[in-house]
Amino acid sequence: MTLQFSLTNTAATDVDSPCIVVGVYEQAVLGSAAEAVDRATGGLIRQQLESGDISGKAGSTSVLFAPPGIAARRVLVVGLGAQKSFDGARFQKINIEAARALGRLPLSAAVSYLTDVDVPGRDAAWRVRVAALASDFAAYRYTATFKPRDKPKPAELATLAFAAGDEAQAALEQATAIAEGVRFARELANLPPNICNPAYIAAQAQAFADLHDKVSCQVLDETQMAELGFGSLLAVARGSANKPRLIALEYKGGEPGDKPYAFVGKGVTFDSGGISLKPGPGMEDMKFDMGGAAGVMGAFVAAVKMGLKRNLVCVVPSVENMPGGDSYRPSDVLTSLSGLTIEVLNTDAEGRLILCDALTWTAKTYQPHTIVDAATLTGACVVALGKHASGLMSKHDDLAAELLAAGEETLDRAWRLPLWDDYQAQLESGFADVANIGGKTAGAITAGCFLSRFTDGQRWAHLDIAGTAWEDGRKGMATGRPVALLAQWLLSQSEK
């Protein structure tokens, strides 16, 4: 169920709601809304603090039922942690935990006063946007491949209001659009590979285009790509019964003559590694190897829903990488769409092989203002940055700064890695223009260096989201990153 958001100016003591949400710091320091509720209820919150039933620990939650003196039927008290170290990341966390706690209660509506909490350096609009995105993230449920349940479900949270004035209305509308893009990306990435194959992604793109007047969709099949010379992409797809697709969404939100911004996303719907077969344990996570495709498509959805005054294209090369009698092999030499030849040293370094042709085609077809690609590209990036930051590479300092700033604004953060020519030597080949891997060291960077050879003359950046696109564990879900980062970057560009 998608959450519906709104704003309210009604005081916490007066709002008629099944539940209100207020915050309490450690050391029994109450937020402004919690203080007002405490006074109206004769010190109920402070009594709970003194008894130890409420701790104030960051993310902890407690429910007070039918408190006297206020109109709400419940009060959800959320711990804010230490006041002196409270920051934006903590604010995001407490809103996620609050939404999870609300989801466990049998109610359909609530009002959150966490947006009244002071976050150093952040205004009300920022607080509302982050709170809405965090709440929607927590409210997401994957149900697509479960057996439908016959018994009636209890009430589920459907509407959530935030305490803020009209100055935050635009931010709330932006958050609603971005949340829709995040959900689109998460749902697509969470689907199993027997459903979400290249043809399915193409169908989802076409279905979205059919619903929006300013959006069009073009899909190239393997025959059309072969005629154009997609030698690198098609080699990766050869071992699979599921045929590849190149998907191009176009949004005409700007002036007719304006160059479009372009997203390119890696869409490997399942990555077995090919002939360079991956180890069995953990291979099930390789359904998420189309996280880059899901991310750029989600950002495209967000941009359309926000009605941004910019032209935008979203290109997704989509394949399945499987071992088979016709699979490409280590030592094969491929001829890419650009004409550069590539020596294959490892068939599990396939993402860059489909991206290089897609980047070449995007540049030639659209002459874009800027290209940003997103890909679950390298395990090396996970080793370097873990699950917290996406790896960012670009030779354009201004573009890198814009993307980093967008990540900080949305807390969908990235960290810049070097893209120096010093690393290019690792990609030298004795049999082709370039090798597809650069050896054991600097794997994320050499992958970026490989892509840079196909973006010469373009204003381009690369996001390696291998560590951030999904959560760990057997029940780990897709995160929808970097939808928020890319959507915020486009929003910033449209405001120039």
N, C-alpha and C positions, 0 to 999 in steps of 0.2 A: 504494500500500500504506500502510495506517495503522500508524504506529509504536505498539508496545506498550511502556509504561514501567514501571519498578520501581525500588526503592531497594536499596542494599547497604551493609553495614557492613564488608565485607571489605577488607583493606588492598590498596593498588595492587600491591604486590609478590606477593601471594598469590592474587589472584583468577584463576580459570581462565576465560579469555575469548579469543576470536579477536583482540580489540583492546581496549586501554585508552587513555584520552585524558587527557593531563596538560598543564599550562600552564607556560610559561616567559616571564618578563618580559624586557625589554631590559636591557642591561648584565649579562647572564648571571646574573640573579636567578631562582632556581628556585622554583616553587610547592611546597607541602609534599609533594604526591604525586610531583611530578617529582624532588624531592630524595631521597625514599625510593627511587624507581626507580633514580636515578643511583648511589646508594650500593650497591644490590643488584647492579647490573650493572658495577661496577668503574669508574664514572665515564664511562659511555657517552654520556650526554646532554651533559656538560661537554666531552667530546672533540669532539662535533659542533658545539657552540657555538664552541669555539676554532678549528675549521677553517672556520667560516662557513657550514656546511651548515644550521645552525639560527640564525635571526636574533633571534627574540623579537619581531619586528615584529607589531603587532596584526593578527590574522587569518591570519597565515602558518601553513603546516602542513608537517610533515615526518614521514615514517613510518620507524620503526626495526623491521626484521624479525628475528624469532627472537632477541631479546636474551637472553643467558645470565643466569641468576640470578633470573628471575621466571617466574611461571606463564603469563602472557599470551603469545600468539604474535606480537603486534605492539604497538608503542607509537606512538600518534599524538601528536606534540608540537605544541601550538598556541601561537603567539605571543600574548602578553597585552599587548604594548606597554609604555609607561613605567609603572612601578609607582605613582609619586606622583600621576598623573592618572587612575588606573583608576577607573571609575564604572559605573553601571548600564547605560548605553547601550553601553559597551565590552563589558561582560559579555554582553549580548544579541548583539552582533556576533560575538564569538568563538565562541559556541555555534552560531550560524548557520553560520559557516565550518567549524567542527568537523563538524557534521552533513553538510555538503556534501562534505567530504573523506571521511568515512565512506561516503557514498553512492557514491563512486568506487572503493571497495575491494570485492573479491569476498567479502563476509562478511555474515552475517545477524544478528549480535549484537555488542554492544560495551558497555563500561562507562566512563562519563565521571566523571573526578575534577575536572572544572572547577567543580563545585558546592562544592568545598573552598576555592576562591579567595575571598579576603576582598573584599567589596564594601562600602565605607563606608556605614553606615546601613541595611544590608539583612541580614535574618536568613536562616537556612538554608531556611526555607519559601519565602521570596521567590525565593531563588536557584534552587531546584528548579522552582518554577512557571515562571519566566522561561526557564530552560534547556529545559524540556520544550516550551514553546510555540515557542521559537526553533528547536529541533530538528525539530519537526513541520512548521513552516513551510518549512524547508529541504528536508525529505524529500518534500514534495508534488510529484506529477507529474501533469500534465494529459495524458490519453490518450484522452479520449472520442471524438474525431473523427479519430483516426489508424487506418490499416489495421492489423488485428491481425497481429502478427509470428509467423511459423511456427517460427523457430528458437528453441531454449530460451534463456532469459535467464540470465545469471550470478546468483549469490546476491545478494539485495538486503537492506539493513538492515531488520530487522523488529522487533527488540527492543533497547531502550537502557535501561541501568540507570544511576542516578545515585548518587554517594556521599553519603549523608545518613542521619540517624537517623529513628526513628519519628515525631519531631515534625514531619517534613515530609510525612507520608503524606496528610494532608488536602489540603495544597497540591497534591500530585501528582494526586490524584483530581479536584480542581478544574481543573487544567491539562488533564487528559485530556478533560474535558467541554468546556472552552472550545476546545480544539484541534479537537474534532469540529464545533463550531459554525463555526470559522474555515474548515475544509475544506468544509463545506456551502456557506458563502457564496462561497468561491473557485470551487468547481466550478460553481455556478449562474451566477456572473458571467462565467466564462471561456467558457461555451458560446456558440456563434454564434447570431445572432438568428433564423435560420431554424429553429432548434430551440427556443431559449429565448424563447418569446413569452408573452403574458399567460396563455393557457390552460395552457401548460407549467408556469409558476410555480404556478398554482392546483393543478395535478395533484401537484406536488411537496409543496405544503403539505398537501393531503388525504392523501397517502401517509404523511407523517410523523404526522399526527393518527391515522391508522388503526393505527399501531404503538404508541401510547401512551394508556393508560387515562384520564389526566387531561387529555388534549388533545382539543379539538374544532375543526372547521374549517367556516367558512361562506363560500360564494362567491356574489357577486352578479354577474349578467350585465348586458348593456347594457339589456335591457328592464326589469329590476328597478331598475336605477339611474335610468332615465328616469322611472319611476313615482314614485321618491322625490325626484327633482329635482336630480340630479347634473349640472347644466347646464355647469359649468366643465370637469369631467373628461371628459364625453362629447364636448365640442367638440374637445378635443385629439385624441381617438381617431377622429374622423370620416373622416380621409383614408386610413385603413389598412384593408386587408382582414382583418387580425387584430383581432378584436373585444376590447374591454377587459374587465377583470375587477376586482372589488374583493374582496380576499382577507382574511379575518379568522380568525386562529388564536387560540384561547383556552386558557390553561393554568390549571387550578384547583388550585394548590399551597398556597394559604392557606386561611384560614377562609371559610366561605360568605358572610358579610356584609361581608368586607373589600373595599374599593375596589381595583380592579386598577391596576397600573402599565401604561402603554400605550406601545408603539413604533409609529411610522408611518414607512414607508420608500418613497421614490420608486422606482417600478418601470417606468420607460420602457425597454422592451426594445430599442428602437432609436430614436435621435433624429436624423432627417435635418435637423431644424430646421423642417420643414413648408414653408409658402409662403415663410417667411424662411429659405431654404435655406442650410445651412452650406457653407463651401468644401469641395471634394473632398478635398484632402490632410488626412489625419488623421480623416476621417469614420468610418473603420473602428473607431476607438476608442469610437464611440457605442453599441456593444453593451454597454459598461460603464455606460451611463446608468441601469441598474437596480441599481447598486452599493448604493444606500441600502436598497432592498428586500432584496437579498442579505444586507446587513449586519444589518438588524433580524431577519430570519429566522434568521440564524446565531446571533445573541444569544439568540433564543427557544429554539433547539435547545440551546444551552449551558445555559440556565436549567433546562430540562426535565431534561437529563442530570445536572445538579447536584442536582436534586430540591429546588430552593429553596422555602421556605415562604412564598411570595407568590403572589397571583393576577396573571396577566400576560396582556395581549392584544397581538397583533401585527397591524397593519393595513397592507396593501399595495395601493395603487391602481396598477394595471398597464395600460399602454397602449403603443401604438406611434405615434410622431409622424411622419407621412408626408405629402408633398404629393399631392393628388388632386383630382378634380372636386368632391368634397364637403368638402374641407379647410376648416377655419376660417381666417379671414383677418385681417391687420392692419386695424384699425378696427372689427371685429366687437365687439359688446357682449354679454357672456355674463351669465347670471343663475346665481350659484353656489347651492349647497345652503343656505347661510346666508341667502340673500336679497339679499346684496350684489351689485351689478352691477359688472362688470369690463370696462374698455376694453382690447382687445388691441392693443398697439402693436408687438409682435414675437411671432411664433408660435414662435420658438426659446426663449422664456421660458415653456416649457410645464410644467416640473416644479412650479412653484408653483401652477399652475392645477389640477393633479390633486391636489396635497397639500392645498389649501385645502378642497376638498370632503371629502377623507378625514379631515382634522382635525375638521371640523364633525360628520361622522357619528360619529367615534370618541367625541367629547365627549358627544354626545346619547345614543348607544347604551349607553355603558359608565360614564359619570360617573366617569372615572378619577381616581386619586390624583395622578398625574403623567403628562404626555405628553412624550415625547422623539421628535422626528423626525430622520431622517438622509436626506440627499439629495446626489447629485452635482449641486449646484444652479447654481453660477456659476463661470465662468472668472475672474471678478474675485477669488474667494477663492484661486485658484491663484496669481494675480499677487501677492496680498498675503502669503500664507503658504507658497507653494511646495508641495513634496511631503511636508513633514515634519510639519506640524500641521494638524488639522482646525479649521475655524472654528466657534466656539461662540457662540451668541447666546441670551440669556435676560433677562427682566426680573426674574427671581427670583435674588437674589444667593446664597442658600443652595443652590439647585439647581445654579447654575453652579459653585459651589465644590465640590460633591459630584462633578460630572462631571469637572472639572479634576483633582481628586485621584485619581479612578479612572484617568484617562489617565496621570498620573505614576506610579501604582502599576504599571501594565501596560506602560509605555513606548509606549502607543498615545495619544500626546499631542494635546491640543487647546489652542487659544489663544482667549481671549475677545475678541470684537469688540463695540463698543457697539451698543445697540439703543434709542438715544434718540429721543424724539418729534421732535427737530429734523429727522430724516431723512424723516419721514412726508410732508412737504410735496412731496418729489420724486415722490410717487405720485399727486398730484392730477390729476384728469381733468375736462375740460369736458363729457364726455358720459356719464360713469358714476361710480359711487361711488369707484372706485379704478382706476388704470392698472396694467397688469401689469409694467411696467418703470419705473425711476426715473431714466433717463438714464445718461450716461457715467461719472459719479463714484459712488463708494461702492456699487458694484453688489452685492456680497455682503450688505452691510448693508441696502440697500433691499429686497432679496429677503426677508431676515428680517423687515423691517418689514411687508412685504406679508402674510406668514404670520401675524404677530402680530395682524392685524385679524380673524383667524378663530379665535383662541385666547383671546379676551377672557374673563377669569374663570377661566382654566385655569392650573394650575402647569405651565409648558411651557418646553422648551428646544429649540433647533434646532442640528443639526450639519451644516455644509456640508463634505462629504467629496470635493469635486470634485478636490482635489489628492492625496488619500491613498488613494483606492479602488483605484487600479491603478498599475502601474509603467510608466515610459516605454519607448518602443521597439517595434518590430514584434513582438518576442517577449515584450513586457511582459505579465505576468499580473496578475490581480486579487489584491489584498493581503489581503482579508478584514477590513479595517478598516471600521467601528469595533467589531467583535464583542468584542474583548478589553475595550475601554473600557466598553461597555454591560453586559457580563457582570459585570465587576468592580463596577460601580455597583449592579447588582441584588444582588450578593453582599453588598455593604456595607449595603444597605437591609435585607436579610433578617437581618443580624446585630444590628440595632438592637433 
